[in-house]
């Protein structure tokens, strides 16, 4: 699973050729969620503060995430995305 960003102990990644809809995976301290890029719908469990950070990051980088999703569907290398500061 290619890592595309890391911040506050949270790892953001995408799988190549993963199923639709466009989404990414976030891992933190033994928790894991998937986040729909377009709707922001979250599946899984995550600490509230960490989830808030992930959703803030999503708002800042939605277009870059959609581009990485397109690349992942074509089995191409993904672009790193700036972490949340």
C-alpha positions in Angstrom: 0.0 0.0 0.0 1.8 3.1 -1.2 2.1 5.8 1.5 1.2 9.3 0.1 1.4 11.3 3.3 2.2 11.2 7.0 1.3 13.7 9.7 0.6 13.6 13.5 1.4 9.9 13.5 -1.3 9.3 10.8 -0.3 7.4 7.7 -2.3 8.0 4.5 -2.1 5.5 1.7 -3.9 4.2 -1.4 -3.9 0.7 -3.0 -3.2 0.3 -6.7 -6.3 -0.8 -8.7 -8.5 -0.5 -5.6 -12.3 -0.7 -5.9 -14.5 2.4 -6.5 -15.5 4.9 -5.2 -12.3 6.9 -5.0 -11.0 6.7 -1.5 -7.9 6.5 0.7 -6.9 4.6 3.8 -5.7 6.3 7.0 -4.0 4.4 9.9 -3.3 5.6 13.3 -2.3 3.8 16.5 -3.9 0.5 15.5 -7.0 2.1 14.0 -7.8 2.2 10.3 -10.5 4.0 8.3 -11.3 4.4 4.6 -12.4 7.9 3.5 -14.4 8.6 0.3 -12.5 11.4 -1.4 -15.6 13.1 -2.9 -18.1 12.8 -0.1 -15.9 12.5 3.0 -17.8 9.5 4.2 -15.7 7.5 6.7 -15.8 3.8 7.2 -14.1 2.3 10.2 -13.1 3.6 13.7 -10.6 6.4 14.4 -10.0 8.6 17.4 -12.0 11.9 17.1 -9.0 14.2 17.1 -7.1 12.2 14.5 -10.2 11.9 12.3 -10.7 15.7 12.4 -7.1 16.1 11.2 -7.7 13.6 8.4 -10.8 15.4 7.2 -9.2 18.8 7.4 -6.3 17.4 5.3 -8.9 15.9 2.8 -10.4 19.4 2.4 -7.0 20.9 1.5 -5.9 18.2 -0.9 -9.1 16.8 -2.6 -7.8 17.5 -6.2 -4.4 15.9 -5.5 -6.1 12.9 -4.0 -8.3 12.5 -7.1 -5.2 12.7 -9.3 -3.5 10.0 -7.2 -6.6 7.9 -7.4 -6.5 8.1 -11.2 -2.8 7.2 -11.2 -3.5 4.2 -8.8 -6.2 2.9 -11.2 -3.5 2.8 -13.9 -0.9 1.2 -11.7 1.3 4.2 -12.0 3.5 5.7 -9.2 1.5 8.0 -6.8 2.5 11.5 -6.0 3.3 12.4 -2.4 0.9 14.9 -0.8 2.0 17.6 1.7 1.2 16.7 5.3 -1.1 18.7 7.5 0.8 21.3 9.4 
